[in-house]
Amino acid sequence: MAVAAKVIGAVRLGLVDIRVVIEELDSDEMQRVPELHMQLYEASLYNNMLLVTPSLLWRKVTRSMNQVLVAVLPHSQMRYFDVATKTWKPLAFTTLPIELKRCFCAVSVGRNLFVASADSSDNDCIYCYDIEGNVWEKQSPSCGAINNLCIVDDYMYAIRPYPHQLPQRYNFTTRQWQSIAKVGTIAGYNLWACNGVAIVHSKVLVLYGDTSQHSSGLWHPAVLNCFDPVKNKWEIKATTCHPHFGSSIFAVNSKLYVAGGYNELISGSPGGNPAPVEVYDEVNNTWSVVEQKRIPSNNLGAVEIEGRVYFNVNKFPIDSGIRIPPEELYPQLYLVNLCEWEYLAYIDKDAILCYMPANMESLNF
């Protein structure tokens, strides 16, 4: 019965098609077991609930879909990275709306892809793409320009470029936007959300780079902010050990890392030396540098984190699938042909990367 309960739980997460579960349970052999009969009842009940609960519809993904890395560009067909051939390929039937002028960030939930962008009149907006229906819908949140999007429970959070700008969140159930608390700031810092968003323990973490300098000419380190959705409150956390510009933050095993990017701003763009990889200690509220001893020189922003190799392309972290045994005493990656991944970087620098489910038919087009 524990296995059956896990199956129903997987259905709730959108990992299993509920109709397949019902078909398997609705057989003479299964119905002889009272507990399985109850599981059929619960599965049928949940299937009917999908018809009346909007928030659950956002999460439903059919079994014929695979999660793929996609690149979103205005006026172009979306592309996906074929892991088998290590090349970018067109994603069939996915040309973006003609009025979409620029893309800033994207996130997928269930069968929908949300793209924060600007239209042909330079109005900030969000386009929602129904992956199965191949339909685009334009939304116009009142919050203005959006730097990052992320999903926590039944909400999509829209983080703006600067802390003084009110962030918002979108309620999937009511389909309404609402403002949340303003991000905290530090006196003397000119913060800018250039380093992405991560979710750890259902909290929103944003790393702000500081565009001001010390009187000595050195750059300030980045500042971590944490949003608690339950309290509707932001809390300023520790600053990083080093400055970070154009970096990415992401969670690995519920720990927050910052990787990629550079340690300076040159003419308003990230430059200087590559910024080090850092990890955040949630208990002690401190950052520390993660040494990179087994990574060869590359143009993919490759870093090693907890024995995993991540690439950083267009400020988006990508798990390569390469694993390094912890007992290795020499640079094991030099034995791995990173050259086979070189085409991952062959994508327009203005492309927005994200993961989304795609129909097998689209991949085999």
C-alpha positions in Angstrom: 0.0 0.0 0.0 2.9 2.3 0.6 3.9 1.9 -3.1 0.4 2.8 -4.2 0.4 5.8 -2.0 3.7 7.0 -3.5 2.2 6.5 -7.0 -0.7 8.8 -6.1 1.8 11.3 -4.7 3.7 11.2 -7.9 0.4 12.0 -9.8 0.0 15.0 -7.6 3.4 16.2 -8.6 2.7 15.7 -12.3 5.2 12.9 -12.7 2.7 10.2 -13.6 -0.4 10.4 -15.9 -3.4 9.9 -13.7 -5.3 8.2 -16.5 -2.7 5.5 -16.7 -2.9 4.9 -12.9 -6.7 4.6 -13.1 -6.6 2.1 -16.0 -4.1 -0.1 -14.1 -6.2 0.0 -10.9 -9.5 -0.6 -12.6 -9.1 -4.3 -13.2 -10.6 -7.4 -11.7 -7.3 -8.5 -10.2 -6.8 -5.2 -8.5 -10.4 -4.8 -7.3 -10.1 -7.9 -5.2 -8.0 -6.0 -2.8 -10.0 -3.5 -0.7 -7.1 -1.2 -0.2 -6.5 -0.9 -3.9 -10.1 -0.3 -4.5 -9.7 2.7 -2.2 -6.7 3.8 -4.1 -8.8 3.7 -7.3 -11.4 5.9 -5.6 -8.8 8.4 -4.5 -7.2 8.5 -8.0 -10.6 9.0 -9.6 -11.5 11.8 -7.1 -8.2 13.5 -7.8 -8.8 13.2 -11.6 -12.1 15.0 -11.3 -10.5 17.7 -9.0 -8.2 18.6 -11.9 -11.3 19.9 -13.8 -12.0 22.5 -11.1 -8.7 23.4 -9.6 -6.8 25.9 -11.8 -3.5 25.7 -9.9 -3.2 22.0 -10.5 -3.6 22.4 -14.2 -0.3 24.3 -14.4 1.5 21.3 -13.1 0.1 18.6 -15.4 2.6 17.2 -17.9 1.8 14.3 -20.2 4.0 11.2 -20.2 5.0 11.9 -23.9 7.0 14.9 -22.8 10.7 15.1 -21.9 12.5 17.9 -19.9 14.9 19.6 -22.3 17.2 22.6 -22.2 15.8 25.3 -24.5 17.0 28.6 -25.8 14.5 31.4 -26.3 15.1 34.2 -28.8 12.8 36.9 -30.2 11.6 36.4 -33.8 13.2 33.0 -33.9 12.2 29.4 -33.5 13.1 28.1 -30.1 16.0 25.6 -30.0 16.8 22.7 -27.7 20.1 21.0 -26.8 20.2 17.4 -28.0 22.3 15.7 -25.3 22.8 12.7 -27.6 24.5 14.6 -30.4 25.7 17.5 -28.2 24.2 20.1 -30.6 21.5 22.7 -30.6 18.5 21.8 -32.8 15.3 23.6 -33.8 12.2 22.9 -31.6 9.4 22.4 -34.0 6.4 24.8 -34.0 7.7 27.2 -31.4 8.3 30.5 -33.2 7.8 33.4 -30.7 5.2 36.1 -31.2 6.3 38.7 -33.7 5.7 41.6 -31.3 8.1 40.1 -28.7 11.2 42.3 -29.0 13.5 41.2 -26.1 13.7 38.4 -23.7 15.0 38.7 -20.1 14.3 35.4 -18.3 12.1 32.4 -18.5 10.7 29.6 -16.3 8.4 26.6 -17.0 5.8 25.0 -14.7 3.8 22.1 -15.8 2.8 22.5 -19.5 3.5 26.2 -19.6 6.5 28.4 -20.3 6.6 31.9 -19.0 8.9 34.4 -20.7 9.6 37.9 -19.2 10.1 40.2 -22.1 9.5 43.5 -23.8 7.1 43.9 -26.8 7.6 46.0 -29.9 6.6 49.1 -28.0 9.1 48.4 -25.3 6.3 47.6 -22.8 7.4 45.1 -20.2 5.2 42.0 -20.3 5.2 38.2 -19.8 4.3 35.8 -22.5 2.8 32.4 -21.5 3.3 29.5 -23.9 1.0 26.5 -23.7 3.5 23.8 -24.7 0.8 21.2 -25.7 -1.5 23.7 -27.4 1.3 25.7 -29.1 -0.5 28.9 -28.1 1.0 32.2 -26.8 -0.8 34.5 -24.4 0.4 37.9 -23.4 0.2 39.1 -19.8 1.0 42.6 -18.5 2.0 42.7 -14.9 2.2 46.1 -13.3 5.5 45.6 -11.7 7.6 46.7 -14.8 10.9 45.2 -15.9 11.6 41.7 -14.6 15.1 40.3 -14.0 14.2 36.8 -12.8 11.3 34.4 -12.5 11.0 31.5 -10.1 8.3 29.1 -8.9 7.5 28.4 -5.2 4.4 26.3 -4.5 1.3 27.9 -6.2 3.1 31.2 -7.0 5.5 32.6 -9.7 7.8 35.3 -8.3 8.9 38.1 -10.5 12.1 39.7 -9.2 13.0 43.2 -10.5 16.5 44.5 -11.4 16.9 46.8 -8.3 15.9 46.2 -4.7 14.0 49.5 -4.4 11.5 48.2 -7.1 8.6 46.2 -5.6 8.7 42.5 -6.6 5.5 40.7 -7.4 4.1 37.2 -7.5 1.5 35.5 -9.6 -1.1 33.3 -8.0 -1.8 30.3 -10.3 -5.2 29.7 -8.5 -6.7 33.2 -8.8 -4.6 34.1 -11.9 -3.9 37.5 -10.2 -0.7 39.5 -9.6 0.1 40.9 -6.2 3.0 42.9 -4.7 5.2 41.5 -2.0 7.5 43.1 0.5 10.3 45.3 -0.7 13.8 43.8 -0.8 16.2 45.0 2.0 19.2 47.2 1.2 22.5 48.1 2.8 23.6 51.7 3.2 26.3 52.7 0.8 25.5 49.8 -1.6 24.1 50.2 -5.1 22.6 46.8 -5.6 21.5 45.1 -8.8 20.0 41.7 -9.2 22.5 40.3 -11.7 23.2 36.9 -10.2 19.9 35.0 -10.5 17.4 33.4 -8.1 17.4 30.1 -6.3 14.9 28.2 -4.2 16.1 26.6 -0.9 13.6 25.2 1.7 10.7 27.0 -0.1 12.4 30.4 0.3 13.4 32.8 -2.5 17.1 33.6 -2.5 18.4 36.5 -4.6 22.1 37.5 -4.9 22.6 41.2 -5.7 25.8 42.5 -7.2 26.9 45.9 -6.1 27.7 48.4 -8.8 29.5 50.8 -6.5 33.1 50.7 -5.5 35.2 51.3 -2.4 37.2 54.6 -2.3 40.2 52.3 -3.0 38.7 51.3 -6.3 37.8 47.8 -5.3 34.4 46.4 -5.8 32.0 45.4 -3.0 31.1 41.8 -2.6 27.6 40.6 -3.6 24.7 40.7 -1.1 22.3 37.7 -0.4 18.7 38.4 0.3 16.2 35.8 1.5 12.4 36.0 1.1 10.1 34.0 3.4 6.7 33.6 1.6 5.0 32.7 4.9 6.1 35.9 6.7 6.1 38.1 3.5 9.5 39.4 4.6 13.0 39.8 3.1 16.0 39.3 5.3 19.5 40.5 4.4 22.0 37.6 4.7 25.8 37.5 4.5 27.8 39.2 1.7 30.0 36.9 -0.5 33.8 36.7 0.0 34.4 38.3 -3.4 32.5 40.5 -5.9 30.3 38.7 -8.4 28.9 40.1 -11.7 27.1 38.0 -14.3 27.3 35.0 -12.1 24.6 32.4 -11.4 23.2 31.1 -8.1 21.7 27.6 -7.8 21.1 25.0 -5.2 22.8 21.6 -5.0 21.6 19.2 -2.3 19.8 22.1 -0.6 23.0 24.2 -0.4 23.4 27.5 -2.2 26.3 28.1 -4.6 27.4 31.0 -6.8 29.5 30.3 -9.9 30.5 31.9 -13.1 30.8 35.5 -14.0 33.5 38.0 -13.2 34.8 40.1 -10.3 34.5 43.6 -11.9 32.3 45.8 -14.0 34.0 47.3 -17.0 31.9 49.9 -18.9 28.8 48.5 -17.2 29.4 44.9 -18.2 31.0 42.0 -16.2 34.7 41.8 -16.8 38.1 41.4 -15.1 39.0 38.0 -13.7 36.7 35.0 -13.4 34.8 35.1 -10.0 35.5 32.2 -7.7 32.9 29.6 -6.8 31.4 30.1 -3.4 29.1 28.2 -1.1 26.7 29.6 1.5 26.6 28.1 5.0 23.0 28.6 6.1 23.6 27.7 9.7 26.5 30.1 10.3 25.4 32.7 7.7 28.8 32.8 6.0 30.2 32.3 2.5 33.4 30.3 1.7 35.3 29.7 -1.6 35.1 26.3 -3.2 38.5 25.4 -4.8 38.5 24.2 -8.4 41.5 21.8 -8.7 40.1 19.4 -11.3 38.6 21.6 -13.9 40.6 22.1 -17.2 40.5 25.4 -19.1 37.2 25.7 -21.0 34.8 28.3 -22.5 31.7 26.7 -20.9 32.1 28.2 -17.4 32.6 24.7 -16.1 32.9 24.2 -12.4 33.0 21.3 -10.0 30.5 21.2 -7.1 30.2 18.2 -4.8 31.7 15.9 -7.5 29.3 17.2 -10.2 30.3 19.3 -13.2 28.1 22.3 -14.0 28.3 24.5 -17.0 27.4 28.2 -16.9 26.1 29.4 -20.3 24.4 32.7 -20.7 24.3 33.0 -16.9 22.3 29.7 -16.7 23.6 26.7 -14.7 23.5 23.4 -16.5 24.2 20.0 -14.9 26.5 18.2 -17.4 25.9 14.8 -16.0 29.6 14.3 -15.5 30.5 12.9 -12.1 33.9 12.8 -10.4 34.6 10.2 -7.7 35.6 11.9 -4.5 38.6 9.5 -4.1 40.3 10.8 -7.2 43.7 12.4 -6.3 44.4 14.0 -9.7 42.5 16.1 -12.2 40.1 13.4 -13.4 38.4 15.9 -15.7 41.5 16.0 -17.9 40.5 12.4 -18.9 37.0 13.5 -19.8 36.6 15.0 -23.3 35.0 18.4 -22.6 35.4 19.2 -26.2 32.3 17.2 -27.0 30.3 19.8 -25.1 31.8 22.8 -27.0 28.6 23.3 -29.1 26.7 24.0 -25.9 28.3 27.5 -26.0 27.4 28.0 -29.6 24.2 29.9 -28.9 23.3 33.5 -29.3 24.5 35.5 -26.2 21.1 37.1 -26.0 19.3 33.8 -25.8 17.5 33.0 -22.6 18.0 29.4 -21.4 15.7 27.3 -19.2 14.4 23.8 -18.9 10.9 22.9 -20.1 8.9 19.8 -21.1 8.7 19.2 -24.8 6.7 16.8 -26.9 8.6 13.9 -28.4 7.1 14.9 -31.8 8.8 18.3 -31.5 12.1 16.8 -30.7 11.9 14.3 -33.6 10.7 16.9 -36.2 
